[in-house]
Amino acid sequence: MRITISKENYLKAIAEAESEGETVKAVTLTRWLQVSAPAVTMAIRRLKRDALIRVAAAGQITLTPAGREIASRLLLRHQLIERMLTEIFGLEWYKVHDEAEQLEHAVSTDFETKLVERLGTSGPCPHGNMVGMDSPIERRRRGLKTLDEAHAGERLSVVSVFERDRKLLEYLDGFGIRPGCGIEVVSSAGPLRLRAGKKRIRLDPAVGAKIWVKALVDRAGRCPRPLSAATVKERGRAPLAAQP
């Protein structure tokens, strides 16, 4: 069986969509890969023929063990390349996903081995995402939630950001919002009103749904108390930077 770049892209897209909590069907892949419905139909036939996917009667697509092995290998390679570009070459974190999409198919096994030796496999990618099938359920088990679920007064740390939206990443970077940064929720009624350092930001809840956060822990290992109602009200008066 010959594994082409196209097959790798489809298998990785299935795995990535699953990691975002989606039920994968043909229409999911059409949207995820920005390809036509007929192209997806043909790809599904080939992948099913090669025993790399299963297709349920209702149309749900899942990876077989062989398909998941290929997808996992490509996801690891993608993450290693992203980390190489940021940690070794200093490329901006919001640029590396697109570069890794192109380079992941050209990396040899020997070069991948060297990357593993240099970077390891346990760390997150520059966008804070873990390699492999890190589903929303697993993130919540670790105590994470999406920013749109936060309440006024909460102090949070950004853990990860959806990496397939370059414009979103650049926009957030302009306000200093990236994995590891701390933010305060000034208001969660309607648009999210946030404070990141000295910057005030307004985000649509749909954007907040693409950002995973956790309670900000102080140096003593404690979660700080939420801001008082008076403080929240006071900080909510100042004008905020609008979302584009």
N, C-alpha and C positions, 0 to 999 in steps of 0.2 A: 504494500500500500504506500503510495506516494503522498507525503504531507506537503501541500503547497502553502504559500503565503496566504492565499485566500482561505484555505481551511483553518489555518492558525488564527486568522482574524475572526472568523465566525466562532470558533471554540472559545477564544478569549472573550469575545463580546457576550456570549452566553454566561460565562462565569462572572463577568463584571456586572451584568444585569442582575444576576442572582444575588450578588453581594450588595446590591442596592435595594434588595427586597422585592424585585419585580418577578412576576410570573412570566416566564419567557415564552413567547409565541412568535410566529413569523412576522407579525406586524412590529413586535419589539425589535427584532433584528433590522427591519427596514428603517426604523427610526434611529436605532443605535449606530448603525454603520452608514446611514445616509445612502442607501442603495435602493434600487427598484424592487417592487414586489416579485416580478418574474425572476430576478437574479437570486433573491432569497429562496424562492421555491426550488430552483435548480440546486442551490447550495445545500439545502436541507435534504434533498434526494441523495446527493453524493455522500453527505455525512452519515445519513442513515444506512446507506449501502455499505459504508466502511465501518459500521458498528461503532461510530464515535458519538452518536446521539440516540436518544429514544424520543419518539413522538407519540404522545397519548392521543386517545380518540378525540378529546376536546381541543387538541392542538398544542398542548403544553410541551415544551422541548426541555429535555434534561440531558446532561452529559453522562455517558457511560464511563466506567473506570478508565478505559483507554483514552476517551476524549478528555476526561478531567486531568489525566496525567499530562497530556499535551498542553492544556490550558494553564495548568499550574506551573509548568516549566516556563511558558512564555510570560506569565505574570511575574515570576521571579526575575527573569531576564529584564523585563520592563522596569521593575523596581530598582534593580542593580544599576541600570543605565541612568535612571533619574538621579540616583544617589551619586554616581560617578560625576555626572554633569554639575551637580551642586557642590559636593564635598571636595572634589578634586579640581574641577575647572572653574568653579565659582559662578556658573550660569544661574540667572535668577530663577527662583523656585516656580514662578508662574509660566516659565517658558519650557521647562524640561519635559512635560508630558508629550507635547507635540514632537519634540526631537526623539524621544524614546520610541514613539510609535513608528518612526522611520528606521531607527537603528536596531530595534529588537530582532528583526529578521536577518540582519547581516552579521550578528555576533557569533563567532565560532565557539565551539565547546571549550577550547583551550583558553580563549579570552574570558569567557564566562567563569571558568575556574579561577583565573587570576582575580577577577572582580570579587568573587566570593572570599578568596583569601585576604583581600585588602579590606573589604567592607563588611563581611559577614552577611548573614541572612535574617537576623532577628530584628533589626531596626526598621522603623517605619520609613515610608518614602517621604520626599520633601513636602508632600501635601498632608502628611500625618496618617496616611492609610497603611494598614498592615498588608503584607503580601499574603495571597491566598484568598480563601472564601470567607471573608470577614463580614458576616451578614448583620443587618440592623438588630436582630435578636441577640447576637453575640455581643454587639457593642453595648446594648442595654444591660446585659448581664454584667458588664464591666463598670456599670454605673454611669454610662454616657447617655446623653439625650441630644436632640437637635435644638438649635438656638431658638426656633420658633415656639418651642415648648417652655421657654424660660419665663420667669415672672419678674416684675419690677422689684428692684432691690438686690437681685442675685448678683454675685460676683463669680465669674466663670473663667475658665481657661479653654482656649480653642484647641481641640485635639486634632481634628481633620477637616478637610474641605473637599467637596466634590471636584475632581481634577479634570473633568472632560469639558469644562467651560472656561476657555482662556479669558474671555472678557470679564467673567466674574472674578477670576483669580487676580487679574490686573487691577480691577476696581477695589477689591478688598486690600490688596497690597498697598494701594495708594493711601489707605487709612491705617496702615500698619497692622491689619488683621491677617494673621497667618498662624499656623500651628505653633503653640507655645505661648502666644500672647494672652494677656489678661484683659477682660472686658467687664464692664458693669452695665446692667440692664436698668435704664432709667424709666422706661415705660414699655409695656407689652400690649397695650390697647391700641389696636390698629397697626400702623407701621411700628416696627421695633425701633426704639430710641436707645442708643448705646453710647457708652463713654469708653474710649480706648486711650488711656493716658490723658493727654490734653485735648484729644480730638473727640468731637461729637458726631455721631453718625445716625442716619435713618435708613433702615433696611425694610424691604417688603418681606412679609412672613415667608413667601415662597423662596426667597433667598436664604432666609434663616433655616429653612428645612434642609439646605445643602451643607450646613455647617454643624459638625458634632462638637459638643462641649462637655465639660465636667466641672464640678464645684471646685473653685480655686482654693487650694490648701495653703495655709501660711507656713512659715519656717518651722513652727512647732508641731506641724502635722495636723493642725486643726482646720476645719472649714470655717472661715470667718462668718460672723453673723451678717444677715442681709442688711442693707442700708435702711435707715429709719424712714418712715413715711415722709417726714419733714424734709429729709435730705433728698429723697427721690423727687419730691415736688419741686424743691429748689433747683435741682439739676435739670429738671424737665422744662424749665422756663427758657433757657438759652436756645437760640436757633441751632439746628443741626444741619450737617451736610446732607444734601438730598441725594437719593439714589438716581443714577442716570436712567 
